[in-house]
């Protein structure tokens, strides 16, 4: 989920930052990784995998600068520095992630194929400027959510816990994306297209769907229950038809819902 007020700093205000600027993406990175670590007993394998994912995530902003997606002025001012950082981060991510996979059990290596497969199309999407479409954002959310599984398995958690956590975070992030995308569409069309009631219905359906998946045995109950706080918050945001100017407050409310979800999921799994 991305906030509309997250814009690059003009190049004229000093050295352009090469850190990712989409605050929502930081949450989509942190929550699955924190869950994966908390579900087990983190050792070298899990921590190296987390380091690899974080380093790969940090390479995103330099990539956008090199591609010119932050504007010609930023590319001219920081293009060479961004290219150097991109190369260093790519090598570091491959080294730490590879070391983590070597130390991880076979199940964790197998689980790592999922975020790798989901993350592979992100670079061409970014190059084509399609990353911030609805499908692009959902793909990024899926790739980041899937990282919970290999980290959890590398930390010694059962496979059902890791996969359940990955599914829970994807469903949560998908629910949170709906009202944001609907509000941006409303603002872009100056009120001509109002899809926020549909977004509210979609977010609610995701929450109900998670419970249905748990009832039929396809999703662990702690994972299903963890979807509810974000799905509920997203439904309320859509129904209230919050304007883009209030998205900072919306973002903090979703962060709170995610923290509740994380704590509830970890406690719920450990009580099973």
C-alpha positions as CSV (number, residue, x, y, z in Angstrom):
1,X,0.0,0.0,0.0
2,X,1.4,3.4,-1.0
3,X,0.4,6.8,0.3
4,X,-0.1,9.6,-2.3
5,X,1.8,12.1,-0.3
6,X,5.0,10.0,-0.6
7,X,7.0,11.9,-3.2
8,X,10.7,12.1,-3.9
9,X,12.6,15.1,-2.5
10,X,13.7,17.5,-5.2
11,X,17.3,17.1,-6.2
12,X,17.9,20.7,-5.4
13,X,17.5,20.2,-1.7
14,X,20.9,18.6,-1.2
15,X,21.9,15.0,-1.9
16,X,18.8,12.9,-3.0
17,X,18.1,10.1,-0.6
18,X,18.6,6.6,-1.9
19,X,16.4,5.0,0.8
20,X,13.0,3.6,-0.2
21,X,10.4,6.4,0.3
22,X,7.2,4.4,0.3
23,X,6.4,4.1,4.0
24,X,3.8,1.4,3.4
25,X,6.4,-0.8,1.7
26,X,8.6,-0.6,4.9
27,X,5.6,-2.1,6.8
28,X,5.1,-4.7,4.2
29,X,8.7,-5.7,4.6
30,X,9.0,-5.5,8.4
31,X,5.8,-7.4,9.4
32,X,6.3,-10.7,7.6
33,X,10.0,-10.8,8.5
34,X,9.3,-10.0,12.2
35,X,6.6,-12.7,12.2
36,X,8.9,-15.3,10.7
37,X,11.6,-14.6,13.3
38,X,9.1,-14.6,16.2
39,X,7.5,-17.9,15.2
40,X,10.7,-19.8,15.8
41,X,14.1,-19.5,17.4
42,X,16.2,-17.3,15.1
43,X,19.7,-18.5,14.3
44,X,22.3,-17.7,11.7
45,X,20.3,-19.0,8.8
46,X,17.1,-17.0,9.6
47,X,19.0,-13.8,10.4
48,X,21.1,-14.1,7.2
49,X,17.9,-14.6,5.2
50,X,16.4,-11.5,6.7
51,X,19.5,-9.6,5.9
52,X,19.3,-10.7,2.3
53,X,15.7,-9.6,2.0
54,X,16.4,-6.2,3.6
55,X,19.4,-5.6,1.4
56,X,17.4,-6.5,-1.7
57,X,14.6,-4.2,-0.6
58,X,17.1,-1.3,-0.1
59,X,18.2,-1.8,-3.7
60,X,14.8,-0.7,-4.9
61,X,15.3,3.0,-4.6
62,X,18.7,3.1,-6.3
63,X,17.2,1.0,-9.1
64,X,14.4,3.6,-9.6
65,X,16.9,6.4,-9.7
66,X,19.1,4.6,-12.3
67,X,16.0,4.0,-14.4
68,X,15.1,7.6,-14.3
69,X,11.8,7.1,-12.5
70,X,12.6,9.7,-9.9
71,X,13.1,12.3,-12.6
72,X,15.9,13.5,-14.8
73,X,17.3,15.9,-12.2
74,X,17.6,13.2,-9.5
75,X,19.2,10.8,-12.0
76,X,21.7,13.5,-13.1
77,X,22.5,14.4,-9.5
78,X,22.7,10.8,-8.0
79,X,22.7,8.4,-10.9
80,X,26.4,7.3,-10.5
81,X,26.0,7.0,-6.8
82,X,22.8,5.0,-7.2
83,X,24.4,2.7,-9.6
84,X,27.3,2.0,-7.2
85,X,24.9,1.4,-4.4
86,X,22.7,-0.8,-6.5
87,X,25.7,-3.0,-7.4
88,X,26.9,-3.2,-3.8
89,X,23.5,-4.0,-2.4
90,X,22.8,-6.7,-5.1
91,X,26.1,-8.5,-4.3
92,X,25.5,-8.2,-0.5
93,X,21.9,-9.4,-0.8
94,X,23.0,-12.4,-2.9
95,X,25.9,-13.2,-0.5
96,X,23.8,-13.0,2.7
97,X,20.7,-14.6,1.3
98,X,22.8,-17.4,-0.3
99,X,24.6,-18.1,3.0
100,X,21.3,-18.2,4.8
101,X,19.9,-20.7,2.3
102,X,23.0,-22.9,2.7
103,X,22.6,-23.0,6.4
104,X,18.8,-23.4,6.3
105,X,17.0,-26.7,6.3
106,X,15.7,-28.1,3.0
107,X,12.2,-27.0,3.8
108,X,13.2,-23.4,4.1
109,X,15.1,-23.5,0.8
110,X,12.0,-24.9,-0.9
111,X,9.8,-22.2,0.7
112,X,12.3,-19.5,-0.5
113,X,11.3,-20.4,-4.1
114,X,8.0,-18.7,-3.6
115,X,9.2,-15.1,-2.8
116,X,11.9,-15.5,-5.4
117,X,9.3,-16.4,-8.1
118,X,7.0,-13.6,-7.0
119,X,9.8,-11.1,-6.7
120,X,11.4,-11.8,-10.1
121,X,8.8,-9.9,-12.2
122,X,9.1,-6.8,-9.9
123,X,12.2,-5.5,-11.8
124,X,10.6,-5.5,-15.2
125,X,7.4,-4.1,-13.7
126,X,9.5,-1.2,-12.3
127,X,11.2,-0.7,-15.6
128,X,7.9,-0.5,-17.3
129,X,6.5,1.9,-14.7
130,X,3.8,-0.6,-13.8
131,X,4.9,-1.2,-10.2
132,X,2.3,1.2,-8.8
133,X,-0.6,-0.2,-10.6
134,X,-3.1,-2.3,-8.5
135,X,-1.7,-5.6,-9.9
136,X,1.9,-4.3,-9.4
137,X,1.3,-3.4,-5.8
138,X,-0.4,-6.7,-5.1
139,X,2.5,-8.6,-6.6
140,X,5.0,-6.7,-4.5
141,X,2.9,-7.3,-1.4
142,X,2.7,-11.0,-2.3
143,X,6.5,-11.2,-2.7
144,X,7.2,-9.5,0.6
145,X,4.6,-11.5,2.5
146,X,6.0,-14.8,1.2
147,X,9.3,-14.0,2.8
148,X,7.7,-14.9,6.2
149,X,7.7,-18.6,5.2
150,X,11.4,-19.3,4.6
151,X,12.4,-17.1,7.5
152,X,10.1,-19.0,9.9
153,X,11.2,-22.4,8.6
154,X,14.9,-21.4,8.9
155,X,14.1,-20.4,12.5
156,X,12.7,-23.8,13.2
157,X,8.9,-23.1,13.0
158,X,6.6,-25.7,11.5
159,X,5.9,-25.3,7.8
160,X,2.1,-24.7,8.4
161,X,3.0,-21.7,10.6
162,X,5.3,-20.1,8.1
163,X,3.0,-20.6,5.1
164,X,0.0,-19.5,7.2
165,X,1.8,-16.3,8.2
166,X,2.7,-15.6,4.6
167,X,-0.9,-16.0,3.5
168,X,-2.2,-13.9,6.4
169,X,0.1,-11.0,5.5
170,X,-0.8,-11.1,1.9
171,X,-4.5,-11.1,2.6
172,X,-4.0,-8.2,5.1
173,X,-2.0,-6.2,2.7
174,X,-4.5,-6.8,-0.2
175,X,-7.3,-5.6,2.1
176,X,-5.4,-2.5,3.0
177,X,-4.6,-1.7,-0.7
178,X,-8.2,-1.6,-1.8
179,X,-9.4,1.6,-0.1
180,X,-6.2,3.4,-0.9
181,X,-6.5,2.5,-4.6
182,X,-10.2,3.4,-4.7
183,X,-9.5,6.8,-3.0
184,X,-6.7,7.6,-5.4
185,X,-9.0,6.8,-8.3
186,X,-11.7,9.1,-6.9
187,X,-9.2,11.9,-6.5
188,X,-7.6,11.4,-10.0
189,X,-11.0,11.5,-11.7
190,X,-12.2,14.4,-9.5
191,X,-15.1,12.3,-8.0
192,X,-16.3,10.9,-11.3
193,X,-15.4,7.4,-10.3
194,X,-16.5,6.3,-6.8
195,X,-15.4,2.7,-6.0
196,X,-14.9,3.0,-2.3
197,X,-18.1,1.1,-1.4
198,X,-16.8,-1.7,-3.6
199,X,-13.4,-1.5,-1.8
200,X,-15.2,-1.7,1.5
201,X,-17.0,-4.8,0.3
202,X,-13.8,-6.3,-1.0
203,X,-11.9,-5.7,2.3
204,X,-14.7,-7.2,4.3
205,X,-14.8,-10.2,1.9
206,X,-11.1,-10.8,2.4
207,X,-11.7,-11.0,6.2
208,X,-14.6,-13.3,5.8
209,X,-12.7,-15.4,3.2
210,X,-9.8,-15.9,5.6
211,X,-12.2,-17.3,8.2
212,X,-13.8,-19.6,5.6
213,X,-10.4,-20.9,4.6
214,X,-9.7,-21.6,8.3
215,X,-13.0,-23.4,8.7
216,X,-12.3,-25.8,5.8
217,X,-8.7,-26.4,7.0
218,X,-6.8,-24.5,4.3
219,X,-5.5,-21.8,6.7
220,X,-4.5,-22.1,10.4
221,X,-6.9,-20.3,12.7
222,X,-4.2,-17.9,14.1
223,X,-3.4,-16.8,10.6
224,X,-7.0,-16.3,9.7
225,X,-7.7,-14.3,12.8
226,X,-4.7,-12.1,12.1
227,X,-6.3,-10.9,8.9
228,X,-9.4,-9.5,10.7
229,X,-7.8,-6.3,12.3
230,X,-6.5,-5.0,9.0
231,X,-9.5,-6.1,7.0
232,X,-11.8,-4.3,9.5
233,X,-9.7,-1.1,9.5
234,X,-9.6,-1.1,5.7
235,X,-13.4,-1.6,5.5
236,X,-14.0,1.4,7.9
237,X,-11.5,3.6,5.9
238,X,-13.4,2.9,2.7
239,X,-16.8,3.4,4.2
240,X,-15.8,6.7,5.8
241,X,-14.5,7.8,2.4
242,X,-11.3,9.2,3.9
243,X,-9.7,11.8,1.6
244,X,-6.1,11.4,0.4
245,X,-5.0,14.3,2.7
246,X,-5.8,12.1,5.7
247,X,-3.8,9.1,4.6
248,X,-1.1,9.7,7.2
249,X,-3.6,9.0,9.9
250,X,-4.9,6.1,7.9
251,X,-1.4,4.7,7.6
252,X,-0.9,4.8,11.3
253,X,-4.2,3.1,11.9
254,X,-3.2,0.3,9.6
255,X,0.2,0.0,11.3
256,X,-1.6,-0.4,14.6
257,X,-3.8,-3.1,13.1
258,X,-0.8,-4.9,11.8
259,X,0.9,-4.9,15.2
260,X,-2.2,-6.4,16.7
261,X,-2.2,-9.0,14.0
262,X,1.4,-9.8,14.4
263,X,1.1,-10.3,18.2
264,X,-2.1,-12.2,17.9
265,X,-0.7,-14.5,15.3
266,X,2.5,-15.3,17.2
267,X,0.6,-16.0,20.4
268,X,-2.1,-18.0,18.6
269,X,0.4,-20.3,16.9
270,X,2.4,-20.8,20.1
271,X,-0.8,-21.8,22.0
272,X,-1.8,-24.4,19.4
